[in-house]
Structure formats: structure tokens, C-alpha cells
Amino acid sequence: MTVTAPVEGMTIAEAAERTGLTPHTLRYYERDGLMLRGVGRTSSGHRVYTDTDLTWVTMLTRLRATGMSIREVKAYAALCRQGDGNETERLALLQTHRARVLAQVAEVHDHLAAIDVKIDMYASRLARVEA
């Protein structure tokens, strides 16, 4: 679906700079149905990103950075595009993902605690040698 956009907004290069993603990734998100709505286009066919588009991309980036699969992101995006009436499904999807993220955080915390034990052990050894 092509949406004609006003000239205001950001080019793909500007959107990439603001989001920290590559233009290729932004095009992929659009092509693969991950965007909330079609990205606007100028009369010459160039993409024009809005602040709303970038807010959505930021959420996608966070979901992906925390391990949500592309399949799940697509499902979430599809639910959001459908509009009101499916909040229960959206909530369940996000709660399931949150539980996975919390489990990952707990695991990383355990790993960090083990590293801290080793750091303390080596620091103590070095302190005794220097004394």
C-alpha cells in the first residue's frame, strides 16, 4: 500500500540516523509487514518517515533487542494494525515476552554474581601479595 505523504518528515537516511538502524533494516521492516502503517511517500516515491513511524520503530527495536522473534513481532504488529478490540491478545503476547525477558535478566544477574565472586577472589589474592 502506497501512502502519499507531505514533504515534511524525515528521509530514510534521517530516520536511520535517528533510530540507529540502517536504511536496509528500515526497508526490511516495511517490506516484511512489521510497520504499524505504510510509510508515506513523496510524489517522487521517496519514503517519508514521521515521528509516529519512528516511535513504532523504536518499539520494534526494543522487542527485537529483548529477543522477541520476527514471527512474534509480526503478530504484534498485525494486532496493532487491526485497531481496538484485540487488546487481550496484545497483552498476552507482551506478558509472555516480558516473562521471558525477566528470566533472561535473572540468568544474567546470576552470571554477573559469579563474575563478581571471581573478581573478589583475584582482588583479595593481589591485595595479599602486595601487602
C-alpha angles and dihedrals in degrees: 000000000000117000116195108223133195116255090254115095135059133306118234089259091054091046090050091051093049095047099038090235128119122252086244091059092048090051089048092052089052096043093047095052097252097125121095091230138356113289110245122250133208119235087265091055100254117142117252116198122202129204087256090056091051092048088055092046089051090055091048090050091052093049091050093044089055093052105264109154122240088244091057093044089052090050091049092048091049091052091049092049090054090063129212122002102057100070090122091061093045091049092049092049093050094043091052090050091046091054090053091048092050090051089051091049090051091050092049089048090054090049091049091051090054090050090050090053090054092046090051091048093052093042090052092049092050092047090054092048092050093047 
